[in-house]
Amino acid sequence: MTRIAQLQQFLQETPNDPFLHYALTMEYIKLDRNGEALESFEKLVRDYPDYLGTYYHFGKLLEQEGQKDRAAEIYTQGIHLARSKRNMHALGELQGALNLLNGFDDDDDEY
């Protein structure tokens, strides 16, 4: 049984588990099934907006697919969520990704 089939079976048993949806999405990415991954990320953001792990990887996939404006939206949503959850690690990763997308890097001064 493939990992995707296994995750789909688990989802039949517990369809409202955001981690299982996320794990399935990440499997799609590993197999370069980006169309399915994009659809799955959209579902995660819509159905489980508080699942913080979604935002960084979704943004990166959007960047890879050339959807920079949508990636910036996703990073920004994730930044707001990370702040509300006081998750400084995720906040730093998301802010760093957004900064890189916008052409800033860690060496740029913010004066």
C-alpha positions as CSV (number, residue, x, y, z in Angstrom):
1,M,0.0,0.0,0.0
2,T,1.4,3.4,-0.9
3,R,1.7,6.2,1.6
4,I,-1.0,8.1,-0.2
5,A,-3.4,5.2,-0.1
6,Q,-2.6,4.7,3.6
7,L,-3.3,8.4,4.3
8,Q,-6.6,8.3,2.3
9,Q,-7.7,5.3,4.3
10,F,-6.9,7.1,7.6
11,L,-8.9,10.0,6.3
12,Q,-11.9,7.8,5.8
13,E,-11.7,6.8,9.4
14,T,-11.0,10.4,10.7
15,P,-12.0,12.8,8.0
16,N,-11.7,15.9,10.2
17,D,-8.1,15.5,11.2
18,P,-6.2,18.5,9.7
19,F,-2.8,16.7,10.2
20,L,-3.9,13.9,7.9
21,H,-4.9,16.3,5.2
22,Y,-1.6,18.1,5.6
23,A,0.4,14.9,5.5
24,L,-1.5,13.9,2.3
25,T,-0.7,17.2,0.8
26,M,3.0,16.9,1.6
27,E,3.0,13.5,-0.1
28,Y,1.6,15.1,-3.3
29,I,4.4,17.6,-3.2
30,K,7.0,14.8,-2.8
31,L,5.6,13.1,-5.9
32,D,5.5,16.3,-7.9
33,R,1.7,16.2,-8.0
34,N,1.5,19.9,-7.6
35,G,-2.0,20.4,-8.9
36,E,-3.4,18.0,-6.3
37,A,-1.2,19.7,-3.7
38,L,-2.5,23.1,-4.5
39,E,-6.1,21.9,-4.3
40,S,-5.4,20.2,-1.0
41,F,-3.7,23.3,0.4
42,E,-6.7,25.4,-0.6
43,K,-8.9,23.0,1.2
44,L,-6.7,23.1,4.3
45,V,-6.8,26.9,4.4
46,R,-10.6,26.9,3.9
47,D,-11.5,24.1,6.2
48,Y,-8.8,24.3,8.8
49,P,-7.6,27.9,8.9
50,D,-6.0,27.5,12.3
51,Y,-3.6,24.7,11.1
52,L,-0.4,26.8,11.1
53,G,1.8,24.3,9.4
54,T,-0.1,24.8,6.1
55,Y,1.0,28.4,5.4
56,Y,4.7,28.2,4.9
57,H,4.6,25.1,2.6
58,F,1.6,26.4,0.7
59,G,3.4,29.7,0.1
60,K,6.5,28.0,-1.1
61,L,4.5,25.9,-3.6
62,L,2.7,28.9,-4.9
63,E,6.1,30.7,-5.4
64,Q,7.3,27.6,-7.3
65,E,4.2,27.7,-9.5
66,G,4.8,31.4,-10.2
67,Q,1.9,32.7,-8.1
68,K,3.8,35.3,-6.2
69,D,0.8,37.5,-5.2
70,R,-1.1,34.5,-3.8
71,A,2.0,33.3,-2.0
72,A,2.3,36.8,-0.3
73,E,-1.4,36.5,0.7
74,I,-0.8,33.1,2.2
75,Y,2.3,34.1,4.1
76,T,0.5,37.2,5.4
77,Q,-2.4,35.0,6.6
78,G,0.1,32.7,8.3
79,I,1.9,35.6,9.9
80,H,-1.4,36.9,11.5
81,L,-2.2,33.4,12.7
82,A,1.3,32.8,14.1
83,R,1.1,36.1,16.0
84,S,-2.4,35.3,17.4
85,K,-1.0,31.9,18.6
86,R,2.2,33.5,19.8
87,N,4.2,31.0,17.8
88,M,7.4,32.9,17.3
89,H,9.2,30.2,15.4
90,A,6.5,30.0,12.8
91,L,6.2,33.7,12.7
92,G,9.9,34.1,12.0
93,E,9.8,31.5,9.2
94,L,6.8,33.1,7.6
95,Q,8.1,36.6,7.9
96,G,11.4,35.5,6.4
97,A,9.7,33.8,3.5
98,L,7.6,36.9,2.8
99,N,10.7,39.1,3.0
100,L,12.6,37.0,0.5
101,L,9.5,37.0,-1.8
102,N,9.5,40.8,-1.6
103,G,13.3,41.0,-2.3
104,F,14.5,41.6,1.2
105,D,17.0,39.4,2.9
106,D,18.4,39.1,6.4
107,D,21.2,41.5,5.6
108,D,19.0,44.3,4.6
109,D,18.6,47.1,7.1
110,E,15.0,48.1,8.0
111,Y,15.5,51.8,8.6
